[in-house]
Amino acid sequence: MSGRVAPAPVPGFGGYVPPALEAGIRLFLDANEGLPGRAVVEALAAADTVEAIRRYPRAATLEADIEARPGPGVAALAPGSVLVTAGSDDAIARACRLFLGRGDRLLVFEPAFEMYAVSSRLVGAEPLGVPWPEGRVFPLSSAIDKARRSGAKAVALASPANPSGAAASPEEVLELAEALPDISIWVDGAYGEFAGRDTLAVALSRPNTLAMRTFSKAYGLAGMRLGWVAGPAATIGALRAAGAPYPVGSLSVLAGLAARSKEGEAQMGAFVARVREERATLQALLSRLGARAAPSEANFVFARVRSALGLKAALAKAGIAIRAFPGRPGLEDAIRISCPGEAGAWSALAAAIEAAKEWL
């Protein structure tokens, strides 16, 4: 007798499907990708590609480098405090496997990065939202109260947030962690380099917090799928066991080391400075043309417009991809535009927005 094995349903699970690539797009400003520095490109060009391809990758060198220099103004971490992951997505998925189980709750700030819901539901947990609309102060008291009343096992805080660009202050993150000492707090700083004040030091200072970072944004390595998570060594050891033993490739490790070199960091800093200038100009441009653009601490600007799909289509005709959110409740009129960080690309974007102002 033959039959077909059906997968067990996951309640509320729709998965995350990346948007399809549109024909004719030359400028991709829909995924908040950065630009890799020259140091990374040169390091990859000089790599022994055969050895990198044939050997199982070892990320220990990059992990040790991050432990020695976690970030500006942050003291060195103890050995075993960092795990290199396949982007922040991998760190989120591992944290969900480690801290959550069937029937547990993960507190998220809405609108939230989609992978919190995806990864928590895959382990049978429920994402529970705290509203954090664009332009509003961080809902610290509401989050603490809801976490306590709901019995949440973990809190996922992206700061700056995606898609709104809003940021919590280091003091607010610290107060959140201290008010909920028995709850795991995940401080996702994917866009931290672009913020006025980074929360990395706070995220590394408490026994119940994890700091999650990525090389995809400020370093421009989205295609390498490279990130890291840091915290108490015992927790990091458990996270290491909660996923694949070789999560990133050898070329990705090499790119990460080059990005963190003195030259690489200088190139990243120049890119971030350029993006911050573009961000302010983009927000002002959108506002002048009628959109409701929100203040942003990330490498993008979030705005409410007359027709999100109309603006997306108009810019696509000009060869520019931006992000709209069809089907996501509360975001039907919203768009998100990444700052390109490059003079020529910025000029093309500004001209296209001016030409499409009827949709704003």
C-alpha positions as CSV (number, residue, x, y, z in Angstrom):
1,M,0.0,0.0,0.0
2,S,1.3,3.4,-0.9
3,G,0.3,6.8,0.4
4,R,1.5,10.4,0.7
5,V,2.9,11.9,3.9
6,A,1.3,15.3,4.5
7,P,3.1,17.9,6.5
8,A,1.7,18.9,9.9
9,P,0.0,22.3,9.7
10,V,1.5,25.2,11.5
11,P,-1.2,27.5,12.8
12,G,-1.1,31.0,11.3
13,F,2.0,30.1,9.3
14,G,2.3,31.7,5.9
15,G,6.1,31.7,5.6
16,Y,8.2,34.5,4.1
17,V,8.5,34.6,0.3
18,P,11.0,37.2,-1.1
19,P,9.4,39.5,-3.6
20,A,9.9,38.4,-7.2
21,L,12.5,40.3,-9.2
22,E,10.8,42.7,-11.6
23,A,12.1,43.0,-15.2
24,G,13.9,46.2,-16.0
25,I,14.9,47.1,-12.4
26,R,18.4,48.6,-12.3
27,L,18.3,50.2,-8.8
28,F,17.2,47.9,-6.0
29,L,16.0,50.0,-3.1
30,D,13.4,47.6,-1.7
31,A,15.6,45.4,0.6
32,N,17.8,47.9,2.5
33,E,21.0,46.4,1.1
34,G,24.2,48.3,1.5
35,L,27.3,48.6,-0.6
36,P,30.4,46.5,0.1
37,G,33.6,48.3,0.6
38,R,36.7,48.0,-1.6
39,A,38.5,46.1,1.1
40,V,36.0,43.2,0.9
41,V,36.0,43.1,-2.9
42,E,39.8,43.0,-3.0
43,A,40.0,40.3,-0.3
44,L,37.5,38.1,-2.2
45,A,39.4,38.6,-5.5
46,A,42.6,37.5,-3.9
47,A,41.1,34.5,-2.1
48,D,42.2,30.9,-2.8
49,T,38.9,30.0,-4.2
50,V,39.6,26.3,-4.6
51,E,40.5,25.8,-0.9
52,A,37.5,28.0,0.2
53,I,35.1,25.8,-1.9
54,R,36.5,22.4,-1.0
55,R,37.0,22.8,2.8
56,Y,34.3,22.9,5.5
57,P,34.2,26.5,6.7
58,R,35.6,27.7,10.0
59,A,34.2,30.8,11.6
60,A,36.4,30.8,14.7
61,T,38.7,33.5,13.5
62,L,35.9,35.9,12.8
63,E,34.2,35.0,16.1
64,A,37.4,35.8,18.0
65,D,37.8,39.0,16.1
66,I,34.3,40.1,17.1
67,E,34.9,39.1,20.7
68,A,38.1,41.2,20.8
69,R,36.4,44.2,19.1
70,P,32.6,44.0,19.5
71,G,31.9,47.6,18.5
72,P,32.9,51.2,19.3
73,G,33.2,51.8,23.0
74,V,32.5,48.2,24.0
75,A,35.0,46.2,26.0
76,A,36.3,42.8,24.8
77,L,34.0,39.9,25.4
78,A,34.9,36.6,27.0
79,P,35.9,33.7,24.7
80,G,32.8,31.8,23.5
81,S,30.5,34.8,23.7
82,V,30.0,35.2,19.9
83,L,28.4,32.9,17.4
84,V,28.6,33.7,13.6
85,T,25.4,33.0,11.9
86,A,23.8,33.0,8.4
87,G,22.5,36.5,8.8
88,S,20.3,37.7,11.6
89,D,17.6,35.3,10.4
90,D,19.7,32.4,11.5
91,A,20.2,34.0,15.0
92,I,16.5,34.6,15.3
93,A,15.6,31.0,14.3
94,R,18.1,29.6,16.8
95,A,16.9,31.8,19.6
96,C,13.3,30.6,18.9
97,R,14.4,27.0,19.1
98,L,16.3,27.6,22.3
99,F,13.9,29.8,24.3
100,L,10.4,29.0,22.9
101,G,8.2,25.9,22.7
102,R,4.7,25.0,21.9
103,G,2.2,27.5,23.4
104,D,4.9,30.0,24.5
105,R,4.7,33.7,23.5
106,L,7.3,36.0,21.9
107,L,6.6,39.7,22.4
108,V,7.3,41.8,19.3
109,F,6.9,45.4,18.4
110,E,4.5,46.0,15.5
111,P,4.9,46.5,12.7
112,A,7.6,43.9,13.0
113,F,10.3,42.2,10.9
114,E,8.5,39.2,9.5
115,M,11.0,36.5,10.6
116,Y,10.1,36.9,14.2
117,A,6.6,35.5,13.5
118,V,7.9,32.9,11.0
119,S,10.5,31.4,13.3
120,S,8.4,31.5,16.5
121,R,5.4,29.8,14.8
122,L,7.7,27.1,13.4
123,V,8.4,26.0,17.0
124,G,4.7,26.2,18.0
125,A,5.0,29.6,19.8
126,E,2.8,32.7,19.3
127,P,4.1,36.1,18.4
128,L,2.3,38.7,20.5
129,G,2.4,42.3,19.3
130,V,2.9,45.6,21.1
131,P,2.0,48.6,18.8
132,W,4.9,50.9,18.0
133,P,3.6,53.1,15.2
134,E,6.0,55.3,13.2
135,G,6.7,58.6,14.8
136,R,5.6,57.5,18.3
137,V,7.8,57.1,21.4
138,F,9.0,53.7,22.3
139,P,6.2,51.9,24.2
140,L,8.3,50.9,27.2
141,S,5.7,50.7,29.9
142,S,3.2,48.9,27.6
143,A,5.8,46.3,26.6
144,I,6.8,45.6,30.2
145,D,3.2,45.3,31.3
146,K,2.2,43.0,28.4
147,A,5.2,40.8,28.8
148,R,4.4,40.3,32.5
149,R,0.7,39.7,32.0
150,S,1.1,37.4,29.0
151,G,3.8,35.3,30.5
152,A,6.0,35.9,27.5
153,K,9.2,33.8,27.4
154,A,11.1,36.3,25.2
155,V,11.0,39.8,23.7
156,A,12.3,40.6,20.3
157,L,13.3,44.3,19.9
158,A,14.6,45.5,16.6
159,S,16.1,48.9,17.1
160,P,16.1,50.7,14.7
161,A,12.9,48.9,13.7
162,N,12.0,47.5,10.3
163,P,9.9,48.8,8.6
164,S,9.3,52.0,10.5
165,G,12.9,53.1,11.2
166,A,12.1,54.0,14.8
167,A,14.7,53.5,17.5
168,A,14.6,52.9,21.3
169,S,17.3,54.7,23.4
170,P,20.0,52.7,25.2
171,E,18.4,53.8,28.4
172,E,15.0,52.4,27.4
173,V,16.6,49.1,26.3
174,L,18.3,48.8,29.7
175,E,15.1,49.5,31.6
176,L,13.3,46.9,29.6
177,A,16.0,44.3,30.3
178,E,16.1,45.1,34.0
179,A,12.3,45.2,34.4
180,L,12.1,41.7,32.9
181,P,15.1,39.8,34.4
182,D,13.5,36.3,33.8
183,I,12.7,36.9,30.2
184,S,15.1,36.7,27.3
185,I,15.5,40.0,25.5
186,W,16.8,39.9,21.9
187,V,18.2,43.2,20.8
188,D,18.3,43.1,17.0
189,G,20.7,45.8,15.8
190,A,20.6,45.1,12.1
191,Y,20.5,48.8,11.4
192,G,22.5,49.9,14.5
193,E,25.3,51.5,12.6
194,F,23.0,54.0,11.0
195,A,21.4,55.1,14.3
196,G,22.4,58.2,16.3
197,R,22.9,56.0,19.4
198,D,23.7,52.3,19.2
199,T,22.3,49.9,21.7
200,L,25.0,47.3,21.4
201,A,26.7,48.1,24.7
202,V,23.5,47.7,26.6
203,A,22.6,44.5,24.8
204,L,25.9,43.1,25.9
205,S,25.7,44.2,29.5
206,R,22.9,42.1,30.9
207,P,22.7,38.3,31.6
208,N,19.2,38.1,30.0
209,T,20.0,39.9,26.7
210,L,21.3,38.8,23.4
211,A,22.8,41.2,20.8
212,M,22.0,40.3,17.2
213,R,23.9,41.9,14.3
214,T,24.2,41.5,10.6
215,F,26.8,42.4,7.8
216,S,24.0,42.8,5.3
217,K,23.2,46.5,5.8
218,A,26.0,48.8,6.7
219,Y,28.7,46.5,5.4
220,G,26.8,45.6,2.2
221,L,27.2,41.8,2.4
222,A,23.6,40.7,2.1
223,G,24.6,38.1,-0.5
224,M,27.1,36.5,1.8
225,R,24.4,35.7,4.4
226,L,26.6,36.7,7.4
227,G,25.7,37.9,10.9
228,W,26.4,37.2,14.5
229,V,24.8,36.9,17.9
230,A,26.5,37.7,21.3
231,G,25.7,37.0,24.9
232,P,26.7,34.9,27.9
233,A,29.0,32.1,26.9
234,A,26.7,29.4,28.2
235,T,23.8,30.8,26.1
236,I,25.9,31.1,23.0
237,G,27.0,27.5,23.4
238,A,23.4,26.5,23.5
239,L,22.6,28.6,20.5
240,R,25.5,27.0,18.7
241,A,23.9,23.6,19.3
242,A,20.5,24.8,18.1
243,G,21.4,25.0,14.4
244,A,23.7,23.8,11.7
245,P,27.4,23.3,12.5
246,Y,28.6,25.2,9.5
247,P,26.1,28.0,9.0
248,V,28.3,30.3,6.8
249,G,30.6,29.6,3.9
250,S,34.4,30.2,3.9
251,L,34.1,33.2,1.5
252,S,31.5,34.7,3.8
253,V,33.9,34.5,6.7
254,L,36.7,36.0,4.6
255,A,34.4,38.9,3.6
256,G,33.5,39.5,7.2
257,L,37.1,39.7,8.3
258,A,37.9,42.1,5.5
259,A,34.9,44.2,6.3
260,R,36.1,44.5,9.9
261,S,39.7,45.4,8.9
262,K,40.8,49.0,9.5
263,E,40.3,49.8,5.8
264,G,37.0,48.0,5.7
265,E,35.6,49.8,8.8
266,A,36.7,53.2,7.3
267,Q,34.9,52.4,4.1
268,M,31.8,51.4,6.0
269,G,31.9,54.6,8.0
270,A,32.0,56.7,4.9
271,F,29.0,54.8,3.4
272,V,27.0,55.2,6.6
273,A,27.7,59.0,6.7
274,R,26.5,59.3,3.1
275,V,23.3,57.3,3.9
276,R,22.5,59.5,6.8
277,E,22.7,62.6,4.6
278,E,20.5,60.9,2.0
279,R,18.0,59.8,4.6
280,A,17.4,63.4,5.8
281,T,17.1,64.6,2.3
282,L,14.8,61.8,1.2
283,Q,12.5,62.4,4.2
284,A,12.3,66.1,3.4
285,L,11.6,65.4,-0.3
286,L,8.8,62.9,0.4
287,S,7.2,65.3,2.9
288,R,7.4,68.3,0.5
289,L,5.6,66.3,-2.1
290,G,2.8,65.3,0.2
291,A,3.8,62.0,1.8
292,R,3.8,61.4,5.6
293,A,7.4,60.5,6.0
294,A,8.5,59.2,9.4
295,P,11.8,60.0,11.2
296,S,14.2,57.2,10.6
297,E,17.3,55.9,12.3
298,A,17.9,53.2,9.7
299,N,19.2,53.2,6.1
300,F,15.7,53.8,4.7
301,V,12.7,56.0,5.0
302,F,9.2,54.8,5.8
303,A,6.2,56.9,4.6
304,R,2.5,56.8,4.2
305,V,1.4,57.8,0.6
306,R,-1.7,58.3,-1.5
307,S,-1.2,55.0,-3.4
308,A,1.6,52.7,-2.3
309,L,1.2,50.4,-5.3
310,G,0.9,53.3,-7.7
311,L,4.2,54.8,-6.5
312,K,5.9,51.4,-6.6
313,A,4.7,50.8,-10.2
314,A,5.7,54.3,-11.3
315,L,9.2,54.0,-9.8
316,A,9.5,50.5,-11.3
317,K,9.0,52.0,-14.8
318,A,12.0,54.2,-14.0
319,G,14.0,51.1,-13.2
320,I,13.8,51.5,-9.4
321,A,12.4,49.0,-6.9
322,I,11.0,50.1,-3.6
323,R,9.0,48.2,-0.9
324,A,5.3,48.2,-0.5
325,F,3.3,46.0,1.8
326,P,0.1,44.7,0.1
327,G,-1.8,42.4,2.3
328,R,-0.2,43.5,5.6
329,P,-2.9,45.0,7.8
330,G,-2.2,48.6,8.7
331,L,0.5,49.0,6.0
332,E,-1.6,49.1,2.9
333,D,-0.7,52.8,2.3
334,A,3.0,52.5,3.3
335,I,6.2,52.4,1.4
336,R,9.8,51.9,2.4
337,I,12.7,53.3,0.3
338,S,16.3,52.3,1.0
339,C,18.9,55.0,0.7
340,P,21.4,54.0,-2.0
341,G,24.5,55.6,-0.5
342,E,25.8,56.6,-3.9
343,A,25.6,59.9,-5.7
344,G,24.5,58.7,-9.1
345,A,21.8,56.4,-7.7
346,W,20.6,59.1,-5.4
347,S,20.1,61.5,-8.3
348,A,18.1,58.9,-10.2
349,L,15.9,58.2,-7.2
350,A,15.2,61.9,-6.5
351,A,14.3,62.6,-10.1
352,A,12.0,59.5,-10.2
353,I,10.2,60.5,-7.0
354,E,9.6,64.0,-8.4
355,A,8.2,62.6,-11.6
356,A,5.9,60.3,-9.6
357,K,4.6,62.9,-7.1
358,E,0.9,62.3,-8.1
359,W,1.1,59.0,-6.1
360,L,2.4,60.8,-2.9
